[in-house]
Amino acid sequence: MSKEHTDSWFVEEVRKNCKTMDIGLAVDKAISDMPEDFEIKKFLMEHRAEVKNMSITEYDEAKTIELFQKEARDHRDREKITDMLRRGKTVEEIVEFCGYPYDQVKEIEESLLATARK
């Protein structure tokens, strides 16, 4: 079995398992379920705790990066919507032209109106 195949199998198993369990259990299950003919299985079994810790750290980093990227997109979208509303575009025009969800644009419009009333 090639190393690339083994690695991709392991990563895919962990991802699949994460849908129904936390990352630590997902890694444990992937190691246990790994076919016996995968040369790396013995190493992973012997170093299970280290593999789990490393996987958890990498998983947490990936989730953190994903969260920051989502927050950056949300912030950028909010700025764009705010700018368009201030330029006189209607909620409907913004939704139709940009494809933003109606509720998101409406919420930003209401926030701007509330701020203007203060």
C-alpha positions as CSV (number, residue, x, y, z in Angstrom):
1,M,0.0,0.0,0.0
2,S,1.5,3.4,-0.9
3,K,2.1,6.0,1.8
4,E,-0.2,8.5,0.0
5,H,-3.0,6.0,-0.1
6,T,-2.5,5.2,3.6
7,D,-2.4,8.9,4.6
8,S,-5.5,9.8,2.6
9,W,-7.4,6.8,4.0
10,F,-6.5,7.8,7.5
11,V,-7.5,11.5,7.0
12,E,-10.7,10.5,5.4
13,E,-11.6,8.1,8.2
14,V,-10.9,10.8,10.8
15,R,-13.1,13.3,8.9
16,K,-15.9,10.7,8.6
17,N,-15.7,9.8,12.3
18,C,-15.7,13.4,13.3
19,K,-19.3,13.7,12.1
20,T,-20.4,11.5,15.0
21,M,-17.7,11.9,17.6
22,D,-15.1,14.2,18.9
23,I,-11.6,14.4,17.3
24,G,-9.9,12.2,19.9
25,L,-12.3,9.3,19.5
26,A,-12.3,9.8,15.8
27,V,-8.5,9.3,15.6
28,D,-8.7,6.3,17.9
29,K,-11.4,4.7,15.8
30,A,-9.5,5.4,12.5
31,I,-6.3,3.8,14.0
32,S,-8.3,0.8,15.2
33,D,-10.2,0.4,11.9
34,M,-7.0,0.7,9.8
35,P,-6.5,-2.4,7.6
36,E,-3.8,-4.7,9.0
37,D,-1.8,-4.5,5.7
38,F,-1.1,-0.8,6.2
39,E,2.5,-0.7,7.2
40,I,2.0,2.4,9.4
41,K,-0.7,0.8,11.5
42,K,1.8,-0.7,14.0
43,F,3.6,2.6,14.4
44,L,0.3,4.4,15.0
45,M,-0.9,1.9,17.5
46,E,2.4,2.2,19.4
47,H,2.3,6.0,19.4
48,R,-1.5,6.4,19.7
49,A,-1.4,9.2,22.3
50,E,1.1,11.3,20.3
51,V,-0.9,10.8,17.1
52,K,-4.1,11.9,18.8
53,N,-2.5,15.0,20.3
54,M,-1.0,15.9,17.0
55,S,-4.3,15.3,15.2
56,I,-6.2,17.3,17.7
57,T,-3.8,20.3,17.5
58,E,-3.9,20.3,13.7
59,Y,-7.7,19.9,13.7
60,D,-8.1,22.8,16.1
61,E,-5.7,24.9,14.0
62,A,-7.7,24.2,10.9
63,K,-11.0,25.0,12.7
64,T,-9.5,28.2,14.0
65,I,-8.2,29.3,10.6
66,E,-11.6,28.5,9.1
67,L,-13.4,30.5,11.8
68,F,-11.1,33.5,11.2
69,Q,-11.7,33.3,7.4
70,K,-15.5,33.2,8.0
71,E,-15.3,36.2,10.3
72,A,-13.2,38.1,7.8
73,R,-15.8,37.3,5.0
74,D,-18.7,38.3,7.2
75,H,-17.0,41.6,8.1
76,R,-16.2,42.3,4.5
77,D,-19.8,41.5,3.4
78,R,-21.1,43.7,6.2
79,E,-18.9,46.6,5.0
80,K,-20.0,46.2,1.4
81,I,-23.7,46.0,2.3
82,T,-23.4,49.1,4.5
83,D,-21.6,51.0,1.8
84,M,-24.3,50.1,-0.8
85,L,-27.1,51.1,1.7
86,R,-25.4,54.4,2.4
87,R,-25.3,55.0,-1.4
88,G,-29.0,54.6,-1.6
89,K,-29.4,51.0,-2.8
90,T,-32.5,49.2,-1.5
91,V,-32.4,45.9,0.3
92,E,-34.0,44.3,-2.7
93,E,-31.4,45.7,-5.1
94,I,-28.5,44.5,-3.0
95,V,-30.0,41.0,-2.6
96,E,-30.8,40.7,-6.3
97,F,-27.5,42.1,-7.6
98,C,-25.1,40.6,-5.0
99,G,-26.9,37.5,-3.9
100,Y,-26.6,38.3,-0.2
101,P,-29.4,36.7,2.0
102,Y,-32.4,39.0,2.4
103,D,-32.3,38.6,6.2
104,Q,-28.6,39.6,6.4
105,V,-29.1,42.8,4.3
106,K,-32.3,43.7,6.2
107,E,-30.6,43.3,9.6
108,I,-27.8,45.6,8.5
109,E,-30.3,48.2,7.2
110,E,-32.2,48.1,10.5
111,S,-28.9,48.5,12.4
112,L,-28.0,51.5,10.4
113,L,-31.4,53.1,10.9
114,A,-31.2,52.5,14.6
115,T,-27.8,54.1,14.8
116,A,-29.0,57.1,12.7
117,R,-31.9,57.6,15.2
118,K,-29.6,58.0,18.1
